[in-house]
Amino acid sequence: MLGSIAGFWISMVIAVMACFGIAGAVIAGSSDSKSNKIEKGSVLYLNLSGTMRDRNQSLDFMQIMRGEDIDSDALIDILDAIAAAADDQRISGIYIKAEGSAQGMASREEIVNALEQFKKSGKWICAYADSYPQGDYLISSLADEVVLNPLGHVDVHGVATQIPFFKELFDKLGVKMQIVRVGTFKSAVEPFMGTTMSEASRMMNQVMVDSLWNYMSGTIAANREVSVATVNQWADSLLAFTPARVAQASGVVTRLLYQRQMEDLLREKLDLDHEDELPLVTPSELLANTTRNYANKAHIAVLFAEGDIVDSGEGGIVGDKMTPEIISLADNDNVNALLLRVNSGGGSAFASEQIWEAVEYFKSKDKPVYVSMGDYAASGGYYISCGADKIFADRTTLTGSIGVFGMVPDFSGLVTDKIGVHFSTVESNPNATFPSVMTGMTAEQHAIMQRSVEEMYDVFTRRVADGRGMTQDSVKAIAEGRVWVGSQALNLGLVDEIGGLKEALADLAEYVDLDPDRVVYYPEVSDQWLNQLVLEARRNAGTQGISIDADAVNILRMLNALRTQNPVQARMEAVEIR
């Protein structure tokens, strides 16, 4: 009887798995068949929405169920698709639908550069939005037709950054942040030290936002064939609250159309009838037929390092995973060179050192290492980059922030004084419990931690000096935790060339005498078939995950990280460009 029951349930499990497998195969097959049916006169469809990553990573089951990263194209897919569309005779043009994407300035810069190259093919670009957020408008501004809903608006307001300060809150709660740092401009700890920016931090941030706005306003002005003064006038006049007809009269947009009228405009450009379906092709559909697997042949490895640098765990740049990945690539005879794509504001100083050493190991195999910096490659992000043979950065990349800090919270004022929880400690030695979040540091412990941070700073600046061919004193003169944009970093010798991921790849391919198409992206991304099935089902159903205010999420993530992060950090402050 027990055997029969067991057999029944095993059969049921196998049957269910078979059904899912068949469904997954059908999904994959339908996707492949659609890519095979791309016909002449098709349009590459770029949907600017959601959070854009450099490269989409594997999602676990719960991330999919929460609706994370459902419909966002990765930056690398968009760049590859734009380049492919320029040469693909089946593609007549590009249609940009701006719906509010979340991405950094440098990522947008790379898309703008890719679209500028596309226009040299003689093909058209059209953009449409119910309302244009500023970042999406930057990308859309170079379109031949920039179309706006008659009741929509265009938001051009300039560049700003806002940093929350928590000291007064922590004082009320009885929480004390015990901080040591090296670098006048190492302002990542300032939110826990005061209630406003220091003069050094304010000066640094002012230079940063001015540099970013100079790029943005200059690009928009060139694309819309107006002066930079005119773009500044748009920003100062609260353009987002200006009627659409005024935006059209000012040259901000070219037409005012509803969505259905926009679709008719596209049909007109394609010589289609009103009832014909628009032949829109997504980046993944276009690339399905052009991507080739060179893993077992000589190739360039493009390794994506995106997010916070942490010692271990899941998500971000995980030291105990990234380090063996680089070592494995170094030992792989099919890998001729490494392009490390860095998009990080830093994190654990210890993990940064391990990754730096792995890059040195790769170079010891007589294989070149290039770095392509994304939106951020600062502090720990610069640490893991500085040893590269050649560094590329976008003009708007935020980099530098060469500095180190240590921070240990003291919750005794909250837990003991306010809540009434007391601790009794028995120690074999005076520092047996250090660091502890339930007791304050002694003067001796503070001095030892300060010395540790200074030693780490000395190692950091020495790594930069060796990697960049500079003296350590000259590195320290431009370090101090100061953040630079890519164009400034070039003049300071922190980077070698201005250019994006594709430019860095082309340069490296020429250096190692390989076709730039002979590329394999790492780490390997392989969603489980069940996850793929659920993801496709969510996409088809159009369901969304739980939405929480972004500012609240960022604050909660930062506070949560205080509990678990390595006490010694090479990290820049979290900067959100608004």
N, C-alpha and C positions, 0 to 999 in steps of 0.2 A: 504493500500500500504506500509506504513512504517513498519507495522507488518510483511508483507511478506519479505521485504528487510532484516529486523533484523533476521528473521528466517533463511533466506538464508545464511547470514554471520555466524550466530551461527553454522549452520550445517556444513559450510565449515571449521570452526575452529575445531569443534569436529572431522571431518573427517581427517584433517591433524594430529591432536593429536593422533588419533587412528592409523594412518599409522606409525607415529614415535614410538608409543608404541609397535606396532607389530614388527617393525624393531628392536627395543631395545630387545624385547623378543627373536627374532631370534638370535641376536648377543649373548645374554646371553646363550641361548640354545646351540648355536654352540660351545661356549667356554666350557660349562659344558660337552657336548658330547665328545669334544676332550679330556678333562681331564679323562672322563670315559673310553676312549679307549687307555690309556697308557698301552703298552704291554711290556712283558719281553724283555730285550735287548735294552731298551730305554736309552737315554743319557740326563743328566741334562745340559742345555745350559745356560752358564753365559755370557751375553753380557756386557762387561765393556765399557760403553759409556754414555755420558751425565752427568748431575749433579745428584749425588746420595745423597738422603736424608735419615735420619734415618727411616722415615716412610713417604710415600706419603700422602699429604693432599688433601682435596677437592680443585678442580680447578673451578674458575668461568668461565663463557662463554667466556669472552674476553681473559683470560689466555690461554684457549684451542685454540682459533682462532689465537693467536700469536705463538702457537707451543711450549709453555712452558711445560717441563717435560712430553714429549710425550711417550718416550720409555725407561725410566730409571727405573730399578728395585730398590726398596727401600732396605736399608741395612737389615732391619729386615726380609724381604721376602727372601733375599739371604741366611741369616744365617739359617732361618727356613728350607729352601729348601735343603741346604747342609746337615743339620742334618737328615732330612727326607730321603734323597737319600742314606745315609749310611746304613739305615735299610731296605730300600725298595728293595725287590728282583727283581723288574722290572727294576731298574736302574743299568746299567753296569758300568758307569763311568761318568766323568764330562768333558765337552768341554768348555774351556774358550776362548772367542773371544775378544781380546784386541783392542779396537778402540779409546781409549783416554777418560777415565772417569775422572770426577772432583769430588774428595772427599778428606777428610782429612786423615792424617797419621794414626790416631787411628782407623778410619773405615777400612782402609786397613789392619791394624794389626788384627782386629777382623775377617776379611775374611780369612787371612792367618791362624789364629788359628783354624778356622772352617774347612779349607781344610786339615790341619794337622790331625785333628780328623777323617776326612773322610778317609784319606789314611790308617788309622788303620783297616778299613773294608776290605782291600785287593783289593779294586777297583782302577781303573786307572784314571789318570787325564792327559788330553792333552790341550795344549795351542797353539794358533795361532794368529799372527798379521802381517799385512803388514809392520808395524813398531811399536815397543814397546816404549811407553812413560815410564819414570822411575817408576812412581807409579804403573802402570799396570804390569810392569816387576817384581816388588816386589812380587805381587800376583802370577804371572805366573811362577816365578822361581822355585816353588816347584813341578811343573808338571813333570810327567814322561817323556813327550815329550814336549820340548819348541821349537816350529817350527816358522820359520821366512820366509817371502817372499824373494826370491833370490835377489831382488833389494831393500829390506827394510833395516832397521837399528834398533839398540837397543840404547836407550838413558839412559846412566848411568852417572850422572855428579856430584853427591853430593847434599847437601841441602843448600839452601840459602833463605834469605828473603830480599825483597826490600821494603822500606817505602818511599813514596813520601813526600816532604816537600813543604809547600805552602806559607811560610812567605814572601818570596821575591815577589811572584806573588801578594799576598794581599797588600804588601807595594806599588806596582805599581798601584794597583787598588784603593788604599785609604781605604782598609778594615783593621780594627784592631780587633784582637781577644783578648778579655779581659778574662784572665784565672786565676783561683785559683785552687790549688790542694793540696793534702796531699799524700806524698809518694815519696821518691827519685826516685823510679823506675816506677812511674806512668807516662809512656811515651806516653799515648794515645794523649796527647795534644802537644807533641813536634813538630809534623809536622806544627803547627801553631805558634810556638815560635822561631824557628831557621831554619837553612838550612842544618843541619846534625844531626846525633844522638849524644846525650850526652854520656859521657864516661860510666855512669851507664847503660844506655840503650844498648850501644854497647856490654858491658860485658855480660849483661843478654841475649841478642839475640845470642851472640856467644856461650854461654853455651847451649842455647836452640837448635841451629842448629847442634852443635856437638853431643848432646844427641840423636837427631832424626837420624842423619847420623850413629851413632854407632849402633842403632837398625837396620836401613835399610841395612847397609853394612854387619852387622853380620848375618842377616836373609838371605840375598842373598848368602853370602859365604857358610852358612850351607846347603842351598837348592841345590846349584850347586856343593857342595863338593870341594870348593877351599878355599884359605885363605882370610882373610879380606884384607891383603896387595894386593892380586890379584884384589879384587873388587876396591880398591882405585886406582890401576893402570889403571883399565878400566875407572874409572871416570876421572883421570888426562889425559888420552890419547884422550879425545874428541871422545868417542866411537860412538856417534851418527853420526860421519862423517867417520866411518870406514866401508869398504865394508863388506857385509854380510858374505862372505866366511871367513874373518878374525874373525868375531864374532863366527862363528861355530868352527873354529880351536882353538879358545881360550876357548871354553867350555861355552860361554855365551848362545848359543842355541844348540840344538841337531841336527836339520835338517833344510834344506832350501827347501821349497816347495811352489808351487803356490796354490791358494785357492782350485782349483779343485783337485789337488794332495793331499791336506790335507784332503779333504772330502773322497777321496779314501782310505787314511790311516785309517780314522775312520771306513769306511765300512769293511776294512780288520780286524780291531779289533773286529767288531761285526759279522763277518762271513756273510756279505751281498754281493750281486752281484753289479756290477758296476752301473746298472741302477736302483737299489733300492733307495728309498728315505730315507734319514737319519732320524731316529726316535728321533728328538730333542724335548726336553720338557723344557719349560720355568719354572722359579720358581713359577709363579702364577698358571700355569697349574698343576704342581705337588702338590701344596698346596691346590688346589680346593677340593680335596677329603679327605684331612687330617685335615682341619680346622673345629673345632667344636665350637658352641656358648655356652659359659658358663655364659652369662650375668645374667641369672636368677638362677644361682647356686653359691655356695661358690667359689670365685676365687680371684686371684691376679690381681689388676689393674696395668697395665703398662701405665704410662702417659708420652707422649713425649713432651718435652719442648725444642724446637729447634728454633734458630734464635735470633735476637736482642730482648732485653727486653724493651717493651714500655708500656706506661700507658694505651693507648686505641688505637683502630683502627683495621686494618687488617694485617695479616702476622706477623710471628715471635711469640714471647712469649708475649701475650697481657695481661697485668695485670688484667684488669677488666673482662677478660674471664677465665684466668687460675685460679684465686683465687676462684671464685664460683665453678669451675670444681672440685677443690680439696675438697672444703667443701661438695659438693654433694657426692663425693666418700666416704668421711668420714661418712656421714649419711646413706650410702647405706649398708644395712645389709648383702648383698651378697658379699661385698668387705671385704676380711680378711686382706689385706695388700696392700701397695702401693710401686711400684718400679717407681721412677721418673727418666726418661732418660733425662739427661741434655746435650745439645749440644749448648752452647752459650758463646760468649765472653762478655756478660753483656749488660748493657744499663741503663735504668732509675733506680735510687736508690730508688725512692718512690715505683715503681711497685715491685722491688725486695723485699722490706720490706713487702709488702702486701702478696706476695706469700710465703715468709718465715713464716708469721703468720698463713697462711692457713695450711702449713705443721705442725706447732705446734698444730693447732686445730685437725688435723687428728690423731696425736700422742695422744692427750688427750682422744681419743676414745679407748685407749688401743689396737691400731693397729700399727704394725711396719711400718716404712718408710725406704726403702733403696734407694740409689742413684747410678745410673750407669752413669759415665761420658763418653762422646763421644770424638770428636776431641777437643772440648773446653768446659771447665766449669770454666771460669775465671771471676774475678771481680763479677758483678751481678750474673753470672752463678754459682760462688762459694757461693755467698750470699744465693741463694735459695736452695743450697745443704747442707750447713754446719750444719743444724739442724737434718739431717737424723740419724737414729740409726746406719747405716753402709754405708760407701761410697766405691764404687769400681771405679777404674780408669784403663785405659789401660796404658801401659808403656809410650806411646807417647802422651797421653792426655796433653793438655796445660791447666794448672789450676793455682790457686792462684790469683795473681794480686789484692790483697786485698788493695784497695785504692779508693779514691773518688776525683773527680775533678768537677769544675764548669766552664762553658764557655759561654760567651755571645758575639756575634759578634757586632761590631760597624761599621755600613755602612755609617756613616756621611761623612767620607772623600771621599767616592765614590759618594754618592747621592747628597751631598751638594757642596763639593769643585770641583768635576770633572763634574758632570752632571748639577748642578745648581738648584737642587730642595731644597728649604728651608722650614723649619717647624717653626711655631709659636705655643707655648704651653701655655695653661692656666691651672694652677694646684691649687687645694685647699690645698695641702700639698706638701712639698719639694720632696717627693719620689713617687708621684702619678703615674708617668709613668714608674717607674722602674719595671722590666728590659725593656729597650727599645733598639732596634737595630739601632735606628737613633740618639742616643746620647751616649756619653761616660759616664762611671761610675765616680762618684765623689770618693774622697778618703774614705769618710764615707761609701758609698755603697760598695766599694771594701772590706773594712774591715768587714762589716756585712756579705757579701757573703763568705769571707774567714772563718769567724767564723761558718757559717752555714755548710760549707763543713767539717770543723774540727769536728763539732758535729756529722755529719753523719758518719764520719770515726770512731768516738768513738763508735757509735751504731753498726756499721759493725763489728769492732774488738771484741766488747762485744758479739755479736751474735755468732761469730766464737768460741770465748773462751768458751761460755756456751755449744755450740753444740759439741765441740771437747774435752771437759774436760781439758782445758788448762787455764793458767792465761792470762789475757789480755796483760800483758807486754810481755809474751813469744810469743803471736800472733803478736804483733807489731814488734817484733824482726825479724820475717820472712815475714812480710807484706810489707809495704812501696811500694805497687804496683808491687812487683816482680813476674814474671811469672815463674812457675816451670813445668817440665814435670812430668808425673805420678809417675815414679820411684823415683824421688827426693821428691815429695809430700808425698810418703809413709814413707820415712825416717824422714820427718819433722812432721808427725802426722796429715797432712791435709787430708789424705785418709787412709782407713783401709786395703784394699787388692787390688792387681793387678789382673784385670780380666775384661772381656767385659760384654756386656748385658746378654748373655746367662749364664755366670758364676754367675753374680749377681742374676739372676732369680732363678737359681738352688739352691743357698744358701738360698734365701728368702723362697722358696717353702719348703725346709727342715725345716726351722725355724718355719713356721706356719703349718707344717705337711699337705701340700697339694701336689697333683701331679703337677709337673712343667708345664704340659699341660693345667692346669686349669687357663688360662690366658685370659684376655680381654684387648684389646688395646684401649686407650683413647687419645685424644678426638675422638668421633665418626666421621667417615668419610663416607659421603653419597653424592656422586655426583648426581645431578639431572639427570633424565633419558635423557633429551635433551642433556645435557653436555656429558653424556656417549656415546650417539649416534654420536655426532659431533667428539668426541675424537676417537672413533673407525673408523669413516670415514677418519679422518686425518691419522691415522695409516695405513689404507689400501691404501690410496692414496700416502703415502710416502712423503707428503709435509712437509716442514720445516718452522719454524717461522723465523722472521728477526734476523740475526746474527750481533751482535755488539761486538767490541773488549772488552774483559773482563776487562782489565785495565781501559779503558775509562768508562765502566759501573760502576765499583767500585768507581772511583773518583767522578762521577756524583751523585751516591747514597749518598756518604759521604757528599758532599757539600749540597745536598738537605736536608739531615737530620739535618743540622745545623739550618735550619729555624724553625723546628717544635719540636725538641727533648727537653725533660725536661732539664733545665739548670744544674741540679745536676746529675752527671752520675757516675755509678760504672761500668766502661767499660775498657777492655784492648784494646790496639791498634789493628787495623785490620792487621793480619799477614797472608800473602800468602806464603806458602812453595813451593819453586820452585825446 
